[in-house]
Amino acid sequence: VRFAPPKQMEEEYPFHILKIPMQENDGELFRKCRMRSLYTFGNRYHAVTEHLEETKADIAATLSGRGISSDSVKEIRPSLEDVFVLYAEKETDHGNGG
């Protein structure tokens, strides 16, 4: 468990986050891209990665293959919800022997 002010936890988030507009039933396509995790966040996906440029290239290729521009894929600052997801994943991994 980590205790710190919310703003500090957001600032210390160790990964990049890409915001991807959600298309109909495309989540599985993005799961083939190089990234740490992908989850829905309202009407978009958040792709979490250590390797920003490689992940952006994978996502652009995936979108291009469907005839969709990748111009709307943007790096964003993490929110407190993103921090929560990260720590929830770590807890789940720890609970599964990870």
Salt bridges, closest charged atoms under 4 A:
GLU10 OE1 - LYS7 NZ 3.87
GLU12 OE1 - ARG2 NH2 2.63
GLU28 OE2 - ARG31 NE 3.44
ASP58 OD2 - ARG34 NE 2.84
GLU75 OE2 - HIS16 ND1 2.73
ASP82 OD1 - HIS46 ND1 2.75
GLU89 OE1 - ARG36 NH1 3.14
